[in-house]
Amino acid sequence: MRTCQQCGRPAAVRITDDQGELYLCIDCNLKFEHAEALEFQRTAQQLNQVAAEFEAASGLPGLVPRMPVPPVHAVLIGNMNVNNINVDNSVIGVLNTGSIKTVDNSVTVLRQSGDEEMALAISKLTQSVIDSADADNESKREIVDLLSVIADEARKPQQERRPAVIRPLLTELATAFSGLAGLSHLWQQYGPMIQAFFT
């Protein structure tokens, strides 16, 4: 019997590509498919962002069609605990797990590159929103999605960052935090530093 080439359990799926064959168990195949779906989602978001930037530069809104971005629903059991962010069962399924992982990965990269203050600001804001009793599910999802885009841009080398793209998102984020009584003080604490990071 074939065994999974990732964990050694009995294989249930064979994947074939130009690199050869890969045998996976059901669990590892689910993770593989989820990773592929996340990669497609990120690519679609990036293409849509490029389209929006082109339209903004050309002054022709609505010219470029957008690629539909399908939601990616992770199958999670128990708490989702990544390196820097913790999500418990109460909000799993409410938040975009791809956005949470983007924030988490970006925080790790920022810490490794010595931008500890920026890493702390993004992780604190994200965790506070996730844990907040003042924010409804829609607000949590929107704020975490905004933070994921900002975090992804922040981890890039300085010469590759696009402040003009991020500034409107920072304004939107400031407005979102100001509408949450229990969290507005956090934006007052960390917001100026994040804004200065992109100047």
N, CA, C and O of each residue as an XYZ file, in Angstrom:
796
protein
N       0.837     -1.200      0.000
C       0.000      0.000      0.000
C       0.869      1.246      0.000
O       1.853      1.333      0.735
N       0.497      2.201     -0.827
C       1.220      3.480     -0.865
C       0.994      4.250      0.423
O      -0.077      4.182      1.025
N       2.013      4.978      0.832
C       1.889      5.820      2.028
C       2.014      7.291      1.633
O       2.626      7.631      0.621
N       1.423      8.147      2.455
C       1.491      9.593      2.228
C       2.946     10.045      2.303
O       3.668      9.690      3.235
N       3.363     10.824      1.323
C       4.753     11.279      1.273
C       5.023     12.453      2.208
O       6.148     12.946      2.284
N       3.975     12.904      2.927
C       4.143     13.984      3.892
C       4.160     13.493      5.336
O       4.958     13.960      6.148
N       3.270     12.543      5.653
C       3.150     12.128      7.055
C       3.316     10.630      7.274
O       3.453     10.187      8.415
N       3.307      9.843      6.200
C       3.513      8.407      6.349
C       2.256      7.587      6.544
O       2.330      6.359      6.584
N       1.100      8.226      6.666
C      -0.148      7.488      6.797
C      -0.549      6.903      5.437
O       0.028      7.281      4.417
N      -1.529      5.986      5.401
C      -1.944      5.410      4.113
C      -2.401      6.488      3.141
O      -3.165      7.381      3.506
N      -1.933      6.400      1.914
C      -2.271      7.400      0.898
C      -3.650      7.111      0.319
O      -4.043      5.958      0.146
N      -4.378      8.191      0.024
C      -5.702      8.060     -0.573
C      -5.821      8.829     -1.887
O      -6.774      8.633     -2.642
N      -4.854      9.700     -2.155
C      -4.929     10.567     -3.331
C      -3.590     10.554     -4.057
O      -2.533     10.584     -3.428
N      -3.643     10.509     -5.376
C      -2.432     10.629     -6.191
C      -2.522     11.914     -7.000
O      -3.498     12.140     -7.716
N      -1.500     12.752     -6.883
C      -1.440     14.003     -7.633
C      -0.316     13.884     -8.645
O       0.809     13.532     -8.292
N      -0.618     14.177     -9.905
C       0.374     14.061    -10.978
C       0.574     15.404    -11.641
O      -0.394     16.079    -11.990
N       1.834     15.799    -11.819
C       2.149     17.009    -12.581
C       3.446     16.775    -13.325
O       3.929     15.646    -13.395
N       4.022     17.849    -13.890
C       5.240     17.682    -14.689
C       6.454     17.310    -13.846
O       7.511     16.971    -14.379
N       6.291     17.376    -12.508
C       7.390     17.000    -11.617
C       7.324     15.521    -11.222
O       8.250     14.990    -10.609
N       6.224     14.869    -11.579
C       6.077     13.467    -11.220
C       4.789     13.228    -10.449
O       3.794     13.921    -10.662
N       4.807     12.248     -9.552
C       3.629     11.874     -8.785
C       3.838     12.162     -7.306
O       4.948     12.067     -6.782
N       2.729     12.520     -6.643
C       2.752     12.781     -5.210
C       1.586     12.044     -4.588
O       0.445     12.209     -5.022
N       1.854     11.231     -3.575
C       0.812     10.485     -2.884
C       0.550     11.132     -1.533
O       1.475     11.393     -0.764
N      -0.736     11.390     -1.255
C      -1.118     12.070     -0.020
C      -2.275     11.341      0.652
O      -3.096     10.700     -0.003
N      -2.317     11.455      1.973
C      -3.489     10.967      2.702
C      -4.605     12.009      2.580
O      -4.391     13.085      2.023
N      -5.779     11.693      3.094
C      -6.913     12.614      2.973
C      -6.617     13.929      3.678
O      -6.918     14.995      3.140
N      -6.036     13.873      4.867
C      -5.769     15.083      5.642
C      -4.743     15.976      4.939
O      -4.953     17.183      4.825
N      -3.657     15.404      4.476
C      -2.625     16.200      3.801
C      -3.132     16.741      2.469
O      -2.760     17.843      2.066
N      -3.987     15.969      1.779
C      -4.550     16.460      0.530
C      -5.476     17.650      0.781
O      -5.502     18.593     -0.009
N      -6.236     17.607      1.881
C      -7.101     18.739      2.225
C      -6.260     20.000      2.454
O      -6.618     21.084      1.993
N      -5.146     19.848      3.164
C      -4.256     20.991      3.402
C      -3.664     21.500      2.088
O      -3.538     22.707      1.879
N      -3.302     20.565      1.207
C      -2.730     20.936     -0.089
C      -3.746     21.726     -0.923
O      -3.409     22.750     -1.517
N      -4.990     21.240     -0.960
C      -6.031     21.931     -1.724
C      -6.333     23.304     -1.133
O      -6.581     24.261     -1.867
N      -6.311     23.395      0.186
C      -6.564     24.687      0.842
C      -5.445     25.671      0.510
O      -5.709     26.848      0.265
N      -4.198     25.198      0.500
C      -3.065     26.069      0.161
C      -3.177     26.567     -1.283
O      -2.890     27.731     -1.565
N      -3.593     25.687     -2.189
C      -3.773     26.102     -3.583
C      -4.892     27.133     -3.720
O      -4.775     28.083     -4.495
N      -5.979     26.941     -2.964
C      -7.096     27.890     -3.013
C      -6.672     29.250     -2.472
O      -7.065     30.283     -3.014
N      -5.872     29.257     -1.408
C      -5.373     30.519     -0.855
C      -4.461     31.225     -1.846
O      -4.505     32.448     -1.980
N      -3.632     30.449     -2.542
C      -2.722     31.041     -3.527
C      -3.516     31.679     -4.673
O      -3.181     32.770     -5.136
N      -4.568     30.993     -5.123
C      -5.411     31.557     -6.185
C      -6.104     32.822     -5.695
O      -6.195     33.808     -6.426
N      -6.593     32.793     -4.456
C      -7.277     33.960     -3.891
C      -6.340     35.163     -3.835
O      -6.725     36.270     -4.212
N      -5.115     34.947     -3.367
C      -4.138     36.047     -3.288
C      -3.810     36.590     -4.677
O      -3.711     37.802     -4.868
N      -3.640     35.679     -5.655
C      -3.331     36.115     -7.021
C      -4.467     36.957     -7.589
O      -4.227     37.987     -8.220
N      -5.703     36.517     -7.365
C      -6.857     37.268     -7.864
C      -6.934     38.647     -7.214
O      -7.226     39.637     -7.885
N      -6.671     38.714     -5.901
C      -6.689     40.004     -5.204
C      -5.612     40.931     -5.752
O      -5.849     42.127     -5.922
N      -4.435     40.387     -6.028
C      -3.343     41.205     -6.564
C      -3.674     41.717     -7.962
O      -3.385     42.870     -8.281
N      -4.283     40.867     -8.803
C      -4.674     41.301    -10.150
C      -5.730     42.398    -10.080
O      -5.688     43.359    -10.849
N      -6.669     42.253     -9.162
C      -7.706     43.275     -9.006
C      -7.108     44.586     -8.495
O      -7.557     45.666     -8.877
N      -6.097     44.489     -7.633
C      -5.447     45.700     -7.137
C      -4.700     46.408     -8.265
O      -4.746     47.634     -8.365
N      -4.011     45.643     -9.116
C      -3.325     46.236    -10.264
C      -4.329     46.919    -11.185
O      -4.065     48.007    -11.697
N      -5.482     46.283    -11.396
C      -6.518     46.878    -12.240
C      -7.013     48.191    -11.650
O      -7.213     49.169    -12.371
N      -7.210     48.207    -10.330
C      -7.675     49.432     -9.672
C      -6.637     50.540     -9.767
O      -6.989     51.701     -9.976
N      -5.362     50.195     -9.615
C      -4.292     51.196     -9.722
C      -4.216     51.762    -11.141
O      -3.994     52.959    -11.327
N      -4.401     50.889    -12.147
C      -4.390     51.353    -13.540
C      -5.521     52.332    -13.786
O      -5.326     53.378    -14.406
N      -6.715     51.987    -13.294
C      -7.865     52.862    -13.485
C      -7.666     54.195    -12.770
O      -8.040     55.248    -13.286
N      -7.062     54.139    -11.555
C      -6.824     55.382    -10.821
C      -5.825     56.270    -11.560
O      -5.977     57.491    -11.601
N      -4.798     55.642    -12.144
C      -3.776     56.416    -12.853
C      -4.299     56.970    -14.179
O      -3.904     58.055    -14.604
N      -5.185     56.221    -14.823
C      -5.683     56.639    -16.137
C      -6.908     57.538    -16.045
O      -7.281     58.193    -17.019
N      -7.530     57.568    -14.876
C      -8.755     58.350    -14.715
C      -9.955     57.737    -15.401
O     -10.901     58.444    -15.749
N      -9.927     56.425    -15.599
C     -11.015     55.727    -16.292
C     -11.572     54.615    -15.405
O     -11.305     53.438    -15.650
N     -12.338     54.972    -14.387
C     -12.883     53.949    -13.482
C     -13.827     52.997    -14.207
O     -14.571     53.396    -15.103
N     -13.781     51.740    -13.805
C     -14.662     50.735    -14.391
C     -14.210     50.192    -15.728
O     -14.933     49.423    -16.362
N     -13.014     50.584    -16.170
C     -12.536     50.159    -17.488
C     -12.106     48.698    -17.506
O     -12.377     47.976    -18.465
N     -11.429     48.263    -16.434
C     -10.839     46.919    -16.405
C     -11.740     45.989    -15.599
O     -12.075     46.296    -14.455
N     -12.136     44.859    -16.176
C     -12.977     43.912    -15.423
C     -12.199     43.310    -14.253
O     -10.975     43.182    -14.297
N     -12.934     42.950    -13.218
C     -12.323     42.359    -12.033
C     -12.490     40.842    -12.051
O     -13.474     40.309    -12.565
N     -11.512     40.174    -11.482
C     -11.584     38.725    -11.358
C     -12.372     38.380    -10.092
O     -12.058     38.900     -9.021
N     -13.368     37.532    -10.187
C     -14.090     37.120     -8.968
C     -13.129     36.438     -7.991
O     -12.330     35.585     -8.377
N     -13.223     36.830     -6.732
C     -12.354     36.250     -5.709
C     -13.200     35.329     -4.837
O     -13.962     35.805     -3.996
N     -13.078     34.032     -5.026
C     -13.907     33.115     -4.235
C     -13.434     33.075     -2.783
O     -12.232     33.129     -2.519
N     -14.370     32.983     -1.846
C     -13.953     32.856     -0.446
C     -13.313     31.494     -0.218
O     -13.676     30.509     -0.861
N     -12.364     31.452      0.697
C     -11.709     30.192      1.051
C     -12.112     29.852      2.473
O     -11.799     30.587      3.410
N     -12.799     28.746      2.629
C     -13.261     28.331      3.949
C     -12.361     27.208      4.457
O     -12.307     26.123      3.878
N     -11.666     27.489      5.536
C     -10.786     26.467      6.104
C     -11.580     25.514      6.979
O     -12.563     25.907      7.606
N     -11.154     24.265      7.018
C     -11.729     23.300      7.938
C     -10.810     23.263      9.147
O      -9.696     22.743      9.082
N     -11.288     23.820     10.245
C     -10.458     23.952     11.435
C     -11.100     23.228     12.610
O     -12.319     23.262     12.781
N     -10.287     22.587     13.401
C     -10.766     21.922     14.614
C     -10.033     22.546     15.785
O      -8.802     22.577     15.804
N     -10.782     23.048     16.766
C     -10.146     23.700     17.906
C      -9.701     25.101     17.563
O     -10.119     25.671     16.555
N      -8.849     25.655     18.408
C      -8.372     27.017     18.205
C      -7.420     27.098     17.029
O      -6.674     26.160     16.748
N      -7.456     28.234     16.344
C      -6.488     28.506     15.284
C      -5.375     29.328     15.919
O      -5.554     30.521     16.166
N      -4.262     28.724     16.178
C      -3.185     29.406     16.873
C      -1.949     29.410     15.983
O      -1.255     28.401     15.861
N      -1.684     30.552     15.367
C      -0.505     30.687     14.540
C       0.577     31.338     15.393
O       0.430     31.406     16.614
N       1.639     31.809     14.796
C       2.769     32.282     15.593
C       2.468     33.527     16.422
O       2.932     33.646     17.556
N       1.694     34.455     15.860
C       1.519     35.759     16.505
C       0.078     36.120     16.823
O      -0.167     37.032     17.612
N      -0.886     35.419     16.222
C      -2.300     35.734     16.378
C      -3.025     34.484     16.855
O      -2.727     33.377     16.407
N      -3.978     34.662     17.765
C      -4.766     33.524     18.236
C      -6.246     33.775     17.950
O      -6.787     34.830     18.281
N      -6.891     32.780     17.324
C      -8.314     32.879     17.008
C      -9.016     31.688     17.634
O      -8.694     30.542     17.320
N      -9.986     31.950     18.527
C     -10.670     30.827     19.160
C     -11.920     30.442     18.378
O     -12.257     31.046     17.360
N     -12.590     29.419     18.889
C     -13.730     28.846     18.168
C     -14.858     29.835     17.913
O     -15.605     29.676     16.947
N     -14.997     30.849     18.753
C     -16.146     31.749     18.657
C     -16.148     32.575     17.373
O     -17.208     33.012     16.921
N     -14.976     32.794     16.782
C     -14.927     33.609     15.559
C     -14.382     32.854     14.356
O     -14.262     33.430     13.274
N     -14.051     31.581     14.520
C     -13.638     30.782     13.362
C     -14.835     30.673     12.412
O     -15.940     30.348     12.846
N     -14.631     30.934     11.164
C     -15.703     30.940     10.191
C     -16.238     32.331      9.925
O     -16.853     32.581      8.888
N     -16.000     33.247     10.873
C     -16.408     34.648     10.689
C     -15.328     35.405      9.933
O     -15.623     36.207      9.047
N     -14.073     35.143     10.289
C     -12.947     35.868      9.714
C     -12.361     35.124      8.527
O     -12.501     33.906      8.413
N     -11.707     35.863      7.647
C     -11.009     35.288      6.513
C      -9.680     34.711      7.027
O      -8.785     35.464      7.412
N      -9.556     33.392      7.031
C      -8.340     32.778      7.560
C      -7.115     33.156      6.736
O      -6.002     33.213      7.258
N      -7.325     33.415      5.435
C      -6.202     33.862      4.601
C      -5.667     35.200      5.076
O      -4.455     35.416      5.076
N      -6.556     36.105      5.481
C      -6.128     37.412      5.980
C      -5.370     37.273      7.293
O      -4.360     37.943      7.507
N      -5.860     36.399      8.174
C      -5.187     36.190      9.456
C      -3.776     35.650      9.230
O      -2.822     36.095      9.867
N      -3.658     34.696      8.327
C      -2.341     34.119      8.064
C      -1.412     35.131      7.397
O      -0.208     35.127      7.651
N      -1.965     35.999      6.545
C      -1.149     37.055      5.938
C      -0.608     37.990      7.006
O       0.571     38.344      6.994
N      -1.489     38.394      7.944
C      -1.042     39.251      9.054
C       0.034     38.538      9.854
O       1.075     39.120     10.160
N      -0.214     37.281     10.192
C       0.729     36.532     11.026
C       2.087     36.395     10.347
O       3.122     36.620     10.975
N       2.087     36.028      9.070
C       3.347     35.896      8.336
C       4.079     37.227      8.226
O       5.304     37.282      8.337
N       3.318     38.302      8.006
C       3.931     39.625      7.869
C       4.554     40.072      9.178
O       5.638     40.656      9.185
N       3.870     39.800     10.296
C       4.425     40.155     11.610
C       5.737     39.420     11.843
O       6.694     40.001     12.355
N       5.785     38.155     11.473
C       7.024     37.377     11.629
C       8.151     37.978     10.799
O       9.273     38.118     11.285
N       7.858     38.338      9.536
C       8.873     38.924      8.658
C       9.354     40.269      9.209
O      10.551     40.554      9.200
N       8.422     41.090      9.687
C       8.794     42.398     10.246
C       9.713     42.235     11.459
O      10.686     42.974     11.614
N       9.399     41.273     12.305
C      10.254     41.040     13.488
C      11.650     40.570     13.069
O      12.660     40.999     13.626
N      11.678     39.696     12.092
C      12.970     39.180     11.631
C      13.817     40.265     10.973
O      15.046     40.201     10.996
N      13.147     41.275     10.378
C      13.888     42.345      9.715
C      14.188     43.519     10.651
O      14.763     44.522     10.228
N      13.797     43.392     11.923
C      14.133     44.425     12.907
C      13.082     45.490     13.114
O      13.301     46.426     13.883
N      11.919     45.371     12.431
C      10.842     46.356     12.583
C       9.890     45.903     13.691
O       8.709     45.653     13.448
N      10.418     45.801     14.898
C       9.667     45.254     16.021
C       8.455     46.111     16.378
O       7.395     45.574     16.700
N       8.598     47.432     16.325
C       7.479     48.312     16.689
C       6.311     48.148     15.724
O       5.157     48.092     16.149
N       6.604     48.072     14.436
C       5.553     47.872     13.439
C       4.901     46.503     13.624
O       3.679     46.378     13.545
N       5.708     45.489     13.869
C       5.174     44.145     14.094
C       4.250     44.133     15.305
O       3.173     43.537     15.266
N       4.672     44.790     16.377
C       3.856     44.843     17.589
C       2.545     45.583     17.335
O       1.489     45.145     17.791
N       2.605     46.696     16.615
C       1.409     47.488     16.345
C       0.385     46.673     15.556
O      -0.797     46.654     15.899
N       0.836     46.009     14.511
C      -0.091     45.246     13.670
C      -0.667     44.057     14.430
O      -1.863     43.780     14.337
N       0.177     43.353     15.182
C      -0.329     42.188     15.919
C      -1.288     42.606     17.031
O      -2.291     41.931     17.261
N      -0.997     43.709     17.723
C      -1.879     44.190     18.798
C      -3.230     44.619     18.245
O      -4.270     44.267     18.800
N      -3.217     45.379     17.153
C      -4.468     45.834     16.558
C      -5.306     44.645     16.083
O      -6.513     44.588     16.319
N      -4.649     43.698     15.411
C      -5.374     42.535     14.898
C      -5.967     41.709     16.023
O      -7.147     41.359     15.986
N      -5.148     41.393     17.031
C      -5.638     40.569     18.141
C      -6.755     41.268     18.904
O      -7.715     40.624     19.325
N      -6.636     42.583     19.084
C      -7.663     43.332     19.812
C      -8.993     43.324     19.076
O     -10.049     43.218     19.700
N      -8.946     43.436     17.748
C     -10.181     43.387     16.956
C     -10.811     42.002     17.047
O     -12.020     41.880     17.239
N     -10.001     40.967     16.910
C     -10.513     39.594     16.976
C     -11.183     39.335     18.322
O     -12.227     38.685     18.381
N     -10.594     39.835     19.392
C     -11.102     39.576     20.743
C     -12.187     40.549     21.179
O     -12.806     40.352     22.224
N     -12.427     41.589     20.399
C     -13.311     42.674     20.829
C     -14.769     42.233     20.961
O     -15.295     41.489     20.132
N     -15.401     42.718     22.031
C     -16.841     42.516     22.208
C     -17.620     43.687     21.615
O     -18.840     43.609     21.470
N     -16.921     44.777     21.268
C     -17.579     45.966     20.720
C     -17.815     45.863     19.209
O     -18.724     46.501     18.678
N     -17.002     45.066     18.521
C     -17.093     44.971     17.063
C     -17.981     43.796     16.663
O     -17.846     42.694     17.196
N     -18.896     44.044     15.712
C     -19.692     42.933     15.198
C     -18.855     42.135     14.193
O     -17.740     42.524     13.846
N     -19.409     41.024     13.739
C     -18.640     40.129     12.871
C     -18.210     40.800     11.571
O     -17.086     40.601     11.110
N     -19.099     41.593     10.979
C     -18.766     42.262      9.726
C     -17.620     43.248      9.919
O     -16.716     43.327      9.087
N     -17.660     44.002     11.024
C     -16.586     44.962     11.310
C     -15.260     44.247     11.540
O     -14.216     44.690     11.061
N     -15.307     43.141     12.273
C     -14.082     42.371     12.503
C     -13.483     41.904     11.187
O     -12.280     42.031     10.958
N     -14.336     41.362     10.324
C     -13.852     40.847      9.036
C     -13.232     41.970      8.204
O     -12.151     41.800      7.639
N     -13.906     43.104      8.128
C     -13.406     44.216      7.320
C     -12.083     44.756      7.860
O     -11.156     45.015      7.093
N     -11.997     44.923      9.179
C     -10.772     45.486      9.763
C      -9.602     44.530      9.600
O      -8.495     44.954      9.272
N      -9.837     43.246      9.825
C      -8.752     42.266      9.675
C      -8.299     42.201      8.218
O      -7.105     42.067      7.951
N      -9.236     42.294      7.273
C      -8.855     42.302      5.853
C      -8.002     43.528      5.527
O      -7.011     43.419      4.806
N      -8.385     44.696      6.058
C      -7.584     45.913      5.850
C      -6.191     45.754      6.443
O      -5.191     46.090      5.809
N      -6.138     45.238      7.666
C      -4.839     45.055      8.320
C      -3.962     44.068      7.552
O      -2.740     44.213      7.533
N      -4.572     43.072      6.921
C      -3.775     42.092      6.182
C      -3.104     42.728      4.971
O      -1.948     42.429      4.672
N      -3.828     43.610      4.268
C      -3.250     44.293      3.101
C      -2.126     45.228      3.547
O      -1.067     45.275      2.921
N      -2.360     45.967      4.624
C      -1.353     46.902      5.146
C      -0.130     46.141      5.633
O       1.003     46.547      5.375
N      -0.358     45.036      6.340
C       0.759     44.232      6.847
C       1.576     43.631      5.714
O       2.805     43.593      5.775
N       0.886     43.161      4.679
C       1.577     42.571      3.533
C       2.462     43.602      2.833
O       3.556     43.280      2.372
N       1.982     44.837      2.759
C       2.768     45.911      2.142
C       3.929     46.316      3.044
O       5.012     46.638      2.556
N       3.708     46.300      4.357
C       4.739     46.733      5.310
C       5.956     45.816      5.311
O       7.075     46.258      5.569
N       5.731     44.550      5.025
C       6.863     43.612      5.100
C       7.776     43.682      3.873
O       8.857     43.093      3.867
N       7.343     44.394      2.848
C       8.177     44.536      1.657
C       9.367     45.454      1.942
O       9.301     46.278      2.854
N      10.445     45.326      1.183
C      11.545     46.294      1.311
C      11.029     47.711      1.075
O      10.085     47.908      0.311
N      11.635     48.686      1.720
C      11.122     50.056      1.689
C      10.941     50.570      0.260
O       9.954     51.247     -0.030
N      11.875     50.260     -0.628
C      11.796     50.778     -1.990
C      10.656     50.151     -2.789
O      10.291     50.665     -3.847
N      10.090     49.049     -2.298
C       8.994     48.385     -3.002
C       7.622     48.728     -2.422
O       6.598     48.355     -2.995
N       7.594     49.427     -1.304
C       6.310     49.787     -0.699
C       5.625     50.862     -1.522
O       6.284     51.662     -2.185
N       4.296     50.878     -1.478
C       3.503     51.824     -2.259
C       2.640     52.666     -1.327
O       1.472     52.349     -1.107
N       3.209     53.739     -0.780
C       2.465     54.577      0.172
C       1.161     55.115     -0.396
O       0.175     55.231      0.333
N       1.137     55.448     -1.687
C      -0.079     56.014     -2.285
C      -1.228     55.011     -2.259
O      -2.394     55.402     -2.188
N      -0.908     53.736     -2.317
C      -1.937     52.703     -2.270
C      -2.421     52.504     -0.833
O      -3.604     52.253     -0.601
N      -1.505     52.616      0.125
C      -1.822     52.319      1.521
C      -2.529     53.471      2.223
O      -3.356     53.234      3.103
N      -2.224     54.713      1.853
C      -2.804     55.863      2.571
C      -4.333     55.828      2.649
O      -4.883     56.052      3.727
N      -5.040     55.555      1.539
C      -6.514     55.482      1.661
C      -6.974     54.362      2.603
O      -7.987     54.501      3.287
N      -6.228     53.258      2.634
C      -6.581     52.152      3.518
C      -6.375     52.535      4.978
O      -7.150     52.131      5.845
N      -5.329     53.315      5.250
C      -5.083     53.782      6.618
C      -6.202     54.713      7.077
O      -6.626     54.664      8.231
N      -6.673     55.556      6.170
C      -7.797     56.445      6.503
C      -9.039     55.629      6.823
O      -9.751     55.915      7.785
N      -9.292     54.612      6.011
C     -10.444     53.735      6.233
C     -10.310     52.983      7.554
O     -11.290     52.797      8.275
N      -9.095     52.555      7.862
C      -8.839     51.834      9.106
C      -9.039     52.751     10.316
O      -9.616     52.340     11.322
N      -8.561     53.984     10.213
C      -8.739     54.953     11.295
C     -10.219     55.202     11.554
O     -10.637     55.298     12.708
N     -11.011     55.307     10.501
C     -12.451     55.518     10.636
C     -13.111     54.316     11.309
O     -13.991     54.475     12.155
N     -12.680     53.116     10.926
C     -13.252     51.901     11.509
C     -12.966     51.822     13.006
O     -13.849     51.480     13.792
N     -11.730     52.139     13.400
C     -11.379     52.081     14.821
C     -12.071     53.179     15.622
O     -12.443     52.964     16.775
N     -12.245     54.342     15.027
C     -12.884     55.449     15.742
C     -14.346     55.140     16.044
O     -14.921     55.708     16.972
N     -14.949     54.244     15.268
C     -16.334     53.867     15.498
C     -16.513     52.800     16.553
O     -17.642     52.416     16.858
N     -15.413     52.312     17.120
C     -15.474     51.271     18.138
C     -14.944     51.844     19.456
O     -13.740     52.034     19.626
N     -15.859     52.113     20.373
C     -15.484     52.815     21.603
C     -14.375     52.108     22.374
O     -13.483     52.755     22.922
N     -14.433     50.797     22.413
C     -13.445     50.065     23.201
C     -12.092     49.918     22.539
O     -11.144     49.457     23.174
N     -11.978     50.308     21.249
C     -10.728     50.110     20.518
C     -10.131     51.407     19.978
O      -9.001     51.407     19.490
N     -10.866     52.502     20.057
C     -10.385     53.752     19.453
C      -9.054     54.199     20.055
O      -8.227     54.792     19.362
N      -8.845     53.914     21.346
C      -7.584     54.318     21.985
C      -6.386     53.576     21.388
O      -5.266     54.087     21.400
N      -6.628     52.364     20.864
C      -5.520     51.597     20.274
C      -5.038     52.245     18.983
O      -3.837     52.281     18.714
N      -5.978     52.760     18.179
C      -5.548     53.449     16.967
C      -4.821     54.739     17.321
O      -3.854     55.104     16.653
N      -5.273     55.431     18.361
C      -4.565     56.639     18.801
C      -3.143     56.305     19.242
O      -2.230     57.117     19.094
N      -2.965     55.094     19.787
C      -1.649     54.681     20.258
C      -0.742     54.223     19.111
O       0.426     54.607     19.048
N      -1.286     53.402     18.206
C      -0.459     52.788     17.174
C      -0.611     53.422     15.782
O       0.280     53.303     14.940
N      -1.728     54.087     15.551
C      -1.998     54.638     14.221
C      -0.918     55.586     13.699
O      -0.462     55.422     12.568
N      -0.493     56.582     14.502
C       0.526     57.520     14.003
C       1.827     56.826     13.598
O       2.466     57.224     12.623
N       2.214     55.802     14.336
C       3.440     55.075     14.006
C       3.302     54.321     12.687
O       4.232     54.293     11.881
N       2.125     53.704     12.469
C       1.898     52.974     11.218
C       1.878     53.958     10.036
O       2.446     53.680      8.980
N       1.224     55.101     10.228
C       1.181     56.094      9.162
C       2.588     56.606      8.837
O       2.932     56.793      7.670
N       3.397     56.830      9.877
C       4.772     57.315      9.667
C       5.624     56.264      8.958
O       6.560     56.606      8.236
N       5.301     54.988      9.162
C       6.057     53.897      8.556
C       5.989     53.956      7.033
O       6.919     53.532      6.345
N       4.880     54.486      6.510
C       4.678     54.518      5.053
C       4.966     55.884      4.447
O       4.609     56.123      3.294
N       5.596     56.781      5.186
C       5.940     58.088      4.619
C       7.401     58.117      4.208
O       7.883     59.133      3.708
